[in-house]
């Protein structure tokens, strides 16, 4: 007698950015990882769905009906998901349909927080993912480590340049890399690989250089942030990745791009802006940046941003802790630019990217809803359509 069919929960290794959110969220330790992939143990997973909505990319939301479940060893070896296996109708009977019905309600409820799977912009370049892992890392050399925030600022944010020499390390704007911190944690285990968004264009800090930049904020107890912020020029760093296949820059010069960020969430948008400046100097699409910080002194790249021409980048700075001034958040500036934002949201060529601290999406979402109501647009419907077509992206941490 054939074994019963099973619906197996899988993680897409191409889309996964190895942020560890799913493993931290799983209440029964069904999710684990090795040097290569994050995977789900079919013998433990009970379909609680707690891991679905926190995932920033939708990599966690993948399922296959299988006659024989994929082992952990299978999943650790993947570079992309296998196709759904063909199951003979006489073997399956109505089992496939029954499984779909059984899981449907659970998945629908779990996906409400995620809003659907992330999709790359249709015009984006094909990314390279997971070229290097912890077992086989790339080794980069630090060629620059510069403070980005004012000396009087409470936060120490650094611009760190990593050079890969003769090693191929292709990245696209919006991708992330992993940093391997030497040593072990309090339990004697290797430190988790920490992810950082690439803050430079695909062709490096200068055209045709094999390097990239990171935007790193020193955290008081941050193992990796302190490691990186203290690195001198010439230091060698082990790097994994690249990661991420959806939060990518559209290659269409007519695309309008609305970028919303706080703090180091500006990193990918520096890459977006530099890509547009170099590759599409006469682009017809608008590029807007809503950038939140406590004070101007705390805002990364504040000085260089002042020099970016308005024709290339529309800049809206939002400060929440300036003495004697009202608190202004990114959602407030979105509302104050309602007419411009509504016109852009009504354009099928507009893309929205949100990057920064967890929780910021809700305020931005409410602001977009208010803007749309004033323009007789339905934000819920529009947002779902934009996500389905690779035009709405969120990465928060």
N, C-alpha and C positions, 0 to 999 in steps of 0.2 A: 504493500500500500504506500502511495506517495506521501511524503511528509506534508503537513499543512503549510499553505502559503503564509508569509509573514510580511507585514509592512515595516521596513527597516528605516530608521532615522540615520541620515548621513550628513556630513558637512562637506561642502564644496571646497576643495583645496585651492581652486583657482581664484575664487572670490574672497576666501577667508584672509583676513589681515593679521591673524595670530595675536589678537589683542587680549586673549585669555578671559574675556567676559563670560563666555559660555561655561567654561570650566569653573569659574568662580560662582556662577549663578546656580549651576546644577545642584539640587539639594541631596542627591543620592550618589554623587561621584561617578556618574555614568560616562562623563566626558573626561578624556585624558589626552596627552600629547607626547610626541617624541621630538627629535630634532627636525622632523620633516612636516608633520601634519597634526591637526587637532581631529580627534575621532570620537565616535560614540560606541560604547560597549553594548551590543545588542542583548547581552545576557543580563544587563542591569537596567537599561532604559525602560521606564514605565509610562512614557508618553505624557509626563506631567506638563510639558510645554513651557516650563518656567524660563527656559533658555531662549525662546523664540523672540520675544519682543526686545530684549536688551541688545541683541546682535546688531551692530551698526550697518552691516552690509547685506544681510539676508542669506549669508553662506550657511547658516545653521538650519534653514528651512528647506531641507531637501529629503526626499523620501523615495524608496524603491520597493515595489512588491517583489519578493524573492522566494524561490523555492528552497534555496540554501543561503542563509545569511552570510554576508561578507564578514570575515574575521578582522580583528584588529590589525593583524599583519597585512592583510589585503589593503586596508584603508591607509595604513602608514606609508604604503608604497605608491599611492596614487599621486599623479600630478593634475588630474581632472577627474570628474565623476564618470563612472561607467554608465552606458545607456541602460534604459529599462530593458531587462531581459525579456525575450519573447516567451510567453507561457501558453502552451497549447490549450485551446479552448476546452478540449475534453478533459484535460488535467485540472484546469481551473474551475470548470463549472461556473457557478456564480460567486466564487470565492473572491475574485478581484473586486467585483462590484460591492460585495459585502464589506470588504476591508475599507474601500473608499468611503462607504456610507458611515462606517464605524468611526473613522478618523475625521470625517469632514467637519463636524460640529466643533471638535476640539481644536482643530487647526484654524478654523474661522475665528474663534474667540481669541486664540493666541496671537494671531496675525494682526489684531486690531492695533496693538501697540507698535507693530513694525510698519504697518501701512502697505504691505506688499513687498516683493523682492526688489532689490536695487538692480537697475539695468544701466549699462554704460551708454553714453551718448552714441547715437548711430554713426556719427562722423568721427568718433575717437579712434586713435591708432590702436592697433592690437598690442596689449601689454605683454611683457615678459614677466612671469611670476615664479617665485620659489626656485630661482637659479642656484642660490646658495642656502645651505641650512647649517644648523649648529655643528653637525658632524663634518661639514665641508664648507666652512665660512670663507667669504672673501676677506682679505686683509687690506685695510685702507690706512693711509697716513694723514694725520692732521696737518693741514697746511695753513689753517687760520682759526683763531678763536677770539671773537670780538664781542664785547658787551654791547647790547642793543638798547638797554634802558639807561636813563640818566643816572649819574652817580648818586643822586639824592633819592632815587626811587627805592621803594621797599622791595621790589622784585629784581632779581638778577637774571636777565634773559640774554642768552648767548647765541651768536651766529657762528656755527662751527662748520668748517669746510673739510671734507674728506676726499682725498685723492686716491684713485684706484690704480694708478700707474698703467701697467700693461694688461691688467685683468679686465675682461669685459664685464661691465655692470650697467646694462641698459635700464633706464628708468623713464617713466612718463610723468608729467605733472599730475599730482594728485595721488601718486603711489606712496607707499611707506617702506621703510627699511627697519630691520631689527638690529639692535646693538647687544652684543654679548659682553656682559660685565664679568671680569675675572673674579675668581674666588667662589665661595659658597655662602649660603645663608645660615641662620642660627641653627638650623637642623642638619647642616652639613650637606645640603643639596645645592646643585648649581643654581645660581640666580636665574630667574625667568628672563628670557629675552624681552627687552623693552622696545616698543615700536615708536618711531618718529616719522612724521610726514616729511617728504622731500620739499625743500623750500627753494629749489632752483629749477630752471628750465631743463628739458631733456638733453640739451647739448652742453650742460655744465654752467658753472658760474661765469665763464666767458665762453663764447662760441667755440665748439670743437675741443673742449677740454674734458678729460675723463674724470670729472669730480662732481660733487653735489654738496648742497648745504642743508643743515638742520637748524631749526629754531628751538632752543632748549631752555626751559625755565628751571633754575635751581630750586628744588624743594628741600626744606629743612631735613627731612628724613629720607629723601629720595636717593636710593642706592645708585641708580643709573644716571640720574640728572647730575649728581655731584661728581660722579666719575667722569662724565663728559665735560662738564663745565671746568673741571680742573686740569684737563688734558693740555699739555704744552705742544707747541709746534714740533713736528717730527715724531710724535707718539703714534704707535700702531694700534689699530682698533679692529676687532673681528666683527664682521657685518653679515647679516642674513637677509634673504629676500631677493628681489623686490617683492612686495605684496600689494594686493589690491587690483581689481580688474573693472571697477565700476565708477569710482570717484575720479573720473578722468576729464581732461580738458577737451571740449569739442573742437575739431579741426575746421569747422565751418566759419569763415570770416563774417558771415551774416548773423551768427549766433549772438544773442544778447545774454550776458552772464551777470547774474546778481549774486554777489558773494557776501556772506554774513559771518562774522567771526568775533571771537574774543581772544585776547592774549596770543598764545602760541598757535591758536587755530588759524592764524594768518599765514602760516608756513605754506600750505598748498597754493594759496592765492597769490603769494609772491611769485611762485612758479607759473601760475596762470598768466599773471600780468606780464612777466618777462617773455613768455612764449608768444603772447599776442604782440608785444612790442617788436620782437625779432622777426617772427614769421609772417605776421599780418599787420604791418604798419598802417595800411590803408583800409583796414576792416571797417565795414559799415555797421557791424553790431556794436551795441553799447556794452561797456564793462563798468559795473558799479561795485563799490566796496563799502559795506557798513561794518565799522570796526569799533568794538567796545573795549574800554579800559577804565580803570579807576581815575587816572589823571594822565595828562599828556606825557609826563615823565615816565609813566609805566607802560606806555604803548610801544611795542617793538616796531622797529623800522620807521619811527615817526619822522626823523630827519629826512631819510631818502624818499619817503612817500610825498613830502612836500614838493619835491622836485619832479614828480611824475606829472606830465602834462594832463590837464583836464580833458583834453581831446581823447587821450588814451584811457584814462581812468577817472571816473567820478567818485570822489572820496567823501564819506560821511562819518566823521569821528564822533563817538558817543562816550561822554565821560560821566561817571556816576559818583565821583568823590572830589569834585573841585570845590574848594572853600568859597562860600558865598554864591554858588551857582546851583540851580536846580539839578537834580539827578536825571541824567539822560541815558537811556539804554538803547540797544540796537532796535528794539521793537518800536520805541518812540520815534526814532528817525524814519523808520519805514512808514509810520503813519503820517509823519509830516511831509513825506514825499509821495503821498497817496496817488495823486494824479499821474505822476511818472510811473510809479510801480504798477498801477492798474493797467495802464497802456501796455506795459511790458508783459504783464501776466496774461493779457489777452492776445499776445503774439505767440504763434506756434513755434517761433524760433528762440524763445526765451528759456534759459536754464537757471535753476536756483541751486546754490551750494551753501550748506551751513556747516561750520566747523568750530568747535570750541567746547566749553564746559557742558557737562550733562545738565539738562533742565532748560537750556536756553531755547530749545526747539519749541517748547510749549508757548513761550511768550511771542516768538516769531510767528508761530502758527496762528495765534490769536490776532496778531497785527495784520497778517495776510488776509484773514477772514474779514476783518473790519474794512480793509481796503477794498476787497472784492464786493462786500455788501454795498458800499458806496458807489460802486460802478456796475451794479446789477449783474455781478458774476457769482457763481457758486464755487467757493474755494474748495470744499470737500471734493466735488466732482473734478475740478480743475487739477487739484493736487494729485488725485489718483491717476488722472490721465498723464500728467507730467512724469510721475514715477514710472508708469508703465512704458513710457516712451524714452526713458533715459534722460529726463530733463529735471529731476528733483532728487537731490542727494543730501544726506546728513551723515556726518561723522563726529560724534561727541565722545568725550572721555571723562 
